[in-house]
């Protein structure tokens, strides 16, 4: 019952703070990243989250790959990473009335999976963000899992890594679904464990992507089973 009440509180506060953040981003365009960082710090505090980090984040990597189970995954990584991440998001989110500006305002990358020209658009957008010094952040599973098992990876991240010869930082995030479940609309304070795997260099001549998928799934399964 308490988790449900907290979930409703999150829905209200998130709606209000999103509106404030969107207005601030369009008003103070030169301070978008700073605005996002402040917003995420507030969210971490209000949601009662404590972080446990294992390994070291290599911020020189220009492609960050994470498992996905909750909206909280984005909040966690934005809070941790010091660089201005460019998230790859589904067009359905960008097309949402008003709330779509949370993607448009900070110039994240929107892709239409049904459009055959979407790959060309994605490559163009990624090239632009990399040129601006922004790392690309992606969920290679392509959608949220239940938090109990990772889905198979989609080929988009592999294509981007190979195309731009990127150094990749794989990350496993544990427990975000239990803390914030947007489908059940429940929220419970707790610990989020963030595990940084060794960075890997994307190279079309190697099986780096398949190996990364295998390693991430192995770490995730080990954590869940423990």
C-alpha positions as CSV (number, residue, x, y, z in Angstrom):
1,X,0.0,0.0,0.0
2,X,2.8,2.4,1.0
3,X,4.7,1.6,-2.3
4,X,1.5,2.5,-4.2
5,X,1.2,5.8,-2.4
6,X,4.8,6.6,-3.1
7,X,4.3,5.6,-6.7
8,X,1.4,8.1,-7.0
9,X,3.6,10.8,-5.4
10,X,6.4,10.1,-7.9
11,X,3.9,10.4,-10.8
12,X,2.8,13.8,-9.5
13,X,6.2,15.2,-8.6
14,X,7.7,13.9,-11.8
15,X,5.0,15.5,-13.9
16,X,5.6,18.8,-12.2
17,X,9.4,18.7,-12.3
18,X,9.4,17.6,-16.0
19,X,7.4,20.7,-16.8
20,X,9.8,22.9,-14.9
21,X,12.9,21.2,-16.5
22,X,11.5,21.6,-20.0
23,X,10.8,25.3,-19.5
24,X,14.3,25.7,-18.0
25,X,16.0,23.9,-20.9
26,X,14.3,26.1,-23.5
27,X,14.9,29.2,-21.5
28,X,18.6,28.5,-20.6
29,X,19.8,26.7,-23.7
30,X,23.4,27.0,-22.8
31,X,22.9,25.2,-19.5
32,X,20.9,22.2,-20.5
33,X,23.3,19.6,-19.1
34,X,23.6,21.5,-15.8
35,X,19.8,21.6,-15.5
36,X,19.6,17.8,-16.2
37,X,22.2,17.1,-13.5
38,X,20.4,19.1,-10.9
39,X,17.1,17.4,-11.8
40,X,18.6,14.0,-11.5
41,X,20.2,14.8,-8.2
42,X,16.8,15.8,-6.9
43,X,15.2,12.6,-8.1
44,X,17.8,10.5,-6.4
45,X,17.1,12.2,-3.2
46,X,13.3,12.2,-3.4
47,X,13.2,8.5,-4.4
48,X,15.4,7.5,-1.5
49,X,18.1,5.8,-3.6
50,X,21.5,4.8,-2.4
51,X,24.1,3.8,-5.0
52,X,26.5,0.9,-4.8
53,X,29.1,1.0,-7.6
54,X,31.4,-1.9,-8.5
55,X,34.3,-1.3,-10.8
56,X,35.2,2.0,-12.5
57,X,33.3,4.0,-15.1
58,X,35.5,4.9,-18.0
59,X,34.1,8.3,-19.1
60,X,36.4,8.4,-22.1
61,X,34.1,5.8,-23.8
62,X,31.7,7.3,-26.4
63,X,29.2,4.5,-26.3
64,X,27.5,3.4,-23.0
65,X,25.5,0.2,-23.1
66,X,23.1,-0.7,-20.3
67,X,20.5,-3.3,-19.4
68,X,17.0,-1.7,-19.1
69,X,14.2,-2.4,-16.7
70,X,12.9,0.9,-15.4
71,X,12.8,4.6,-16.1
72,X,15.2,4.8,-13.1
73,X,18.0,3.4,-15.3
74,X,18.2,6.7,-17.1
75,X,18.1,8.7,-13.9
76,X,20.9,6.7,-12.3
77,X,23.2,7.0,-15.3
78,X,22.6,10.7,-15.8
79,X,23.3,11.2,-12.1
80,X,26.6,9.3,-12.3
81,X,28.0,10.3,-15.6
82,X,29.7,13.7,-15.8
83,X,29.4,14.1,-19.6
84,X,26.4,15.2,-21.5
85,X,24.9,11.9,-22.7
86,X,22.9,11.6,-25.9
87,X,20.2,8.9,-25.3
88,X,18.7,7.0,-28.2
89,X,15.0,6.9,-27.6
90,X,11.9,5.5,-29.4
91,X,10.0,8.0,-31.6
92,X,6.9,7.2,-29.6
93,X,8.3,9.0,-26.6
94,X,9.4,12.0,-28.7
95,X,5.9,12.2,-30.1
96,X,4.2,12.5,-26.7
97,X,2.3,15.8,-26.3
98,X,4.4,18.1,-24.1
99,X,6.5,15.3,-22.4
100,X,8.2,14.6,-25.8
101,X,10.2,17.8,-25.2
102,X,12.2,15.9,-22.6
103,X,13.8,14.3,-25.6
104,X,13.7,17.3,-28.0
105,X,14.9,19.9,-25.5
106,X,18.3,18.4,-24.7
107,X,18.6,17.1,-28.3
108,X,18.5,13.4,-27.6
109,X,18.3,11.0,-30.5
110,X,14.8,9.8,-31.6
111,X,14.4,6.8,-33.9
112,X,11.5,5.3,-35.7
113,X,11.8,1.5,-35.8
114,X,9.2,1.2,-38.5
115,X,10.9,3.6,-40.9
116,X,13.3,1.9,-43.3
117,X,15.3,5.2,-43.5
118,X,15.6,5.2,-39.7
119,X,19.1,3.7,-39.8
120,X,20.3,6.6,-42.0
121,X,18.7,9.1,-39.7
122,X,20.3,7.4,-36.6
123,X,23.8,7.4,-38.1
124,X,23.4,11.1,-39.0
125,X,22.2,12.0,-35.5
126,X,24.9,9.9,-33.8
127,X,27.6,11.6,-35.9
128,X,26.3,15.0,-34.9
129,X,26.3,14.3,-31.2
130,X,29.7,12.7,-31.2
131,X,31.0,15.7,-33.0
132,X,29.7,17.8,-30.1
133,X,31.6,15.7,-27.6
134,X,28.5,13.8,-26.4
135,X,28.7,10.1,-25.6
136,X,25.9,7.9,-27.0
137,X,23.8,6.0,-24.4
138,X,21.8,3.0,-25.5
139,X,19.7,0.1,-24.1
140,X,20.8,-2.7,-26.5
141,X,17.8,-4.8,-25.5
142,X,15.6,-2.2,-27.2
143,X,12.9,-2.3,-24.5
144,X,12.4,-2.7,-20.8
145,X,12.7,-6.2,-19.3
146,X,11.0,-7.5,-16.2
147,X,14.2,-7.2,-14.2
148,X,14.5,-11.0,-13.9
149,X,16.1,-11.7,-17.3
150,X,17.9,-9.7,-20.0
151,X,16.5,-9.8,-23.5
152,X,18.6,-10.5,-26.6
153,X,20.4,-7.4,-28.0
154,X,19.2,-5.6,-31.1
155,X,21.8,-4.8,-33.8
156,X,21.6,-1.0,-33.6
157,X,24.4,-0.6,-31.0
158,X,26.7,-2.9,-32.9
159,X,26.2,-0.9,-36.1
160,X,26.9,2.4,-34.3
161,X,30.0,1.0,-32.5
162,X,31.4,-0.4,-35.7
163,X,30.5,2.6,-37.9
164,X,32.3,5.1,-35.7
165,X,34.9,2.8,-34.2
166,X,33.8,3.6,-30.6
167,X,35.2,2.6,-27.3
168,X,32.3,1.0,-25.4
169,X,31.5,1.0,-21.7
170,X,29.1,-1.8,-20.7
171,X,27.1,-1.3,-17.5
172,X,24.8,-3.6,-15.5
173,X,22.2,-1.9,-13.3
174,X,20.5,-4.0,-10.6
175,X,17.3,-3.4,-8.7
176,X,15.8,-0.4,-10.4
177,X,12.6,-2.2,-11.4
178,X,12.0,-3.1,-7.7
179,X,12.5,0.5,-6.7
180,X,10.5,2.2,-9.4
181,X,7.9,0.1,-11.4
182,X,6.2,2.5,-13.8
183,X,3.7,-0.2,-14.9
184,X,2.5,-1.1,-11.5
185,X,3.1,2.5,-10.4
186,X,4.9,1.6,-7.2
187,X,8.0,3.1,-5.6
188,X,10.2,1.8,-2.7
189,X,13.4,3.4,-1.5
190,X,16.4,1.1,-1.8
191,X,19.9,0.4,-3.1
192,X,20.8,0.4,-6.8
193,X,23.9,-1.6,-7.7
194,X,25.8,-0.4,-10.7
195,X,28.5,-2.7,-12.2
196,X,31.0,-1.4,-14.7
197,X,32.4,-4.1,-17.0
198,X,35.8,-3.6,-18.7
199,X,35.6,-1.2,-21.6
200,X,35.9,-2.8,-25.1
201,X,36.9,-1.4,-28.4
202,X,34.3,-1.8,-31.2
203,X,35.8,-3.4,-34.3
204,X,33.8,-4.9,-37.2
205,X,36.6,-7.5,-37.5
206,X,35.9,-8.9,-34.0
207,X,32.8,-10.4,-32.2
208,X,33.0,-7.6,-29.6
209,X,29.3,-7.1,-29.6
210,X,28.3,-10.7,-29.1
211,X,31.0,-11.0,-26.4
212,X,29.7,-7.9,-24.6
213,X,26.1,-9.3,-24.7
214,X,27.3,-12.6,-23.3
215,X,29.3,-10.9,-20.5
216,X,26.5,-8.5,-19.5
217,X,24.0,-11.4,-19.4
218,X,26.4,-13.5,-17.3
219,X,27.0,-10.7,-14.8
220,X,23.3,-9.9,-14.6
221,X,22.3,-13.5,-14.0
222,X,24.9,-13.9,-11.3
223,X,23.6,-10.9,-9.5
224,X,19.9,-12.0,-9.8
225,X,20.7,-15.5,-8.6
226,X,22.6,-14.2,-5.6
